[in-house]
Amino acid sequence: IAVTVAVAVAVAANERNAIRAWTAVVFSLFVPGRCIVSNWPRMATRSSVAVSVLFSLTILTLAATVTLWCNFWHPLGLFEVECAIAMAALFTAIYRRRWLVRAGDTIAMQAERNQ
């Protein structure tokens, strides 16, 4: 989430320097894949960084290819859409984790009461 917020702040502040470029590169290489890994519990057993980068490169390459084929190549617009989808997916993952933890605590408390 920190990388996504850094990109949003850099874009909102209309920064035109290396910081904006580096945050965009870090975002592109990590965040889209992390959204998938966070919402896919089976992937938690593998290296989350390596799998996140792999998924990010795959998704962004596919998205760029599809937009080029559709004659709708707009890199900034594509990046903004990716940011919005990534934020929604990350917040979904956070909510699911917290909900599952609370549900697990509730089940554990009920099991203790029944004993």
C-alpha positions in Angstrom: 0.0 0.0 0.0 2.9 2.3 0.7 4.1 2.1 -2.9 0.6 2.8 -4.2 0.2 5.8 -1.9 3.7 7.1 -2.9 2.7 6.9 -6.6 -0.6 8.7 -5.9 1.1 11.5 -4.0 3.7 11.9 -6.7 1.1 12.1 -9.4 -1.2 14.4 -7.4 1.7 16.7 -6.6 2.4 16.8 -10.4 6.1 15.9 -9.7 8.1 15.5 -12.9 11.3 14.1 -11.5 13.1 10.8 -10.9 11.1 10.1 -7.7 7.9 9.8 -9.7 9.6 7.6 -12.3 11.1 5.3 -9.7 7.9 4.9 -7.8 6.1 4.1 -11.0 8.7 1.4 -11.9 8.5 -0.1 -8.4 4.7 0.0 -8.5 4.6 -1.6 -12.0 7.0 -4.4 -11.0 5.5 -5.3 -7.6 2.0 -4.1 -6.8 -0.3 -5.7 -9.5 1.2 -9.1 -8.7 1.0 -8.5 -5.0 -2.7 -7.9 -5.4 -3.1 -11.4 -6.8 -0.8 -13.1 -4.3 -2.6 -11.4 -1.4 -6.0 -12.6 -2.5 -4.7 -16.1 -3.4 -3.9 -18.0 -0.2 -2.2 -20.9 -1.9 0.5 -18.6 -3.2 1.5 -17.6 0.3 3.6 -20.7 0.6 5.9 -19.5 -2.2 8.2 -16.5 -2.4 5.8 -13.7 -2.4 8.2 -11.1 -3.9 9.3 -13.3 -6.8 5.8 -14.4 -7.6 4.5 -10.9 -7.3 7.1 -9.6 -9.8 6.3 -12.5 -12.2 2.5 -11.8 -12.1 3.1 -8.1 -12.4 5.2 -8.4 -15.5 2.7 -10.8 -17.0 -0.3 -8.7 -16.3 1.2 -5.4 -17.4 2.5 -7.0 -20.6 -0.8 -8.5 -21.4 -2.7 -5.2 -20.7 -0.3 -3.2 -22.8 -0.6 -5.7 -25.7 -4.4 -5.7 -25.6 -4.6 -1.9 -25.5 -2.2 -1.7 -28.5 -4.3 -4.3 -30.4 -7.4 -2.3 -29.7 -5.8 1.0 -30.9 -6.2 2.5 -27.4 -2.6 3.0 -26.4 -2.7 5.5 -23.6 0.1 4.6 -21.0 -0.9 7.2 -18.4 -4.6 6.1 -18.5 -3.6 2.5 -18.3 -1.4 3.2 -15.3 -4.2 5.1 -13.6 -6.6 2.2 -14.1 -4.0 -0.2 -12.8 -3.6 2.0 -9.7 -7.3 2.0 -9.0 -7.7 -1.8 -9.5 -4.6 -2.4 -7.3 -5.9 -0.3 -4.4 -9.3 -2.0 -4.5 -7.6 -5.5 -4.6 -5.2 -4.7 -1.8 -8.0 -3.3 0.4 -10.1 -6.4 -0.3 -7.1 -8.6 0.8 -6.7 -6.6 4.0 -10.4 -6.8 4.7 -10.5 -10.5 4.1 -7.6 -11.2 6.3 -9.0 -9.2 9.2 -12.4 -10.8 8.7 -11.0 -14.3 8.7 -8.9 -13.6 11.8 -12.0 -12.3 13.6 -14.0 -15.2 12.4 -11.3 -17.6 13.5 -11.2 -16.0 17.0 -15.0 -16.3 17.2 -14.9 -20.0 16.3 -12.1 -20.6 18.8 -14.0 -18.8 21.6 -17.1 -20.9 20.8 -15.1 -24.1 20.9 -13.7 -23.1 24.3 -17.1 -22.4 25.7 -18.4 -25.8 24.5 -15.6 -27.6 26.3 
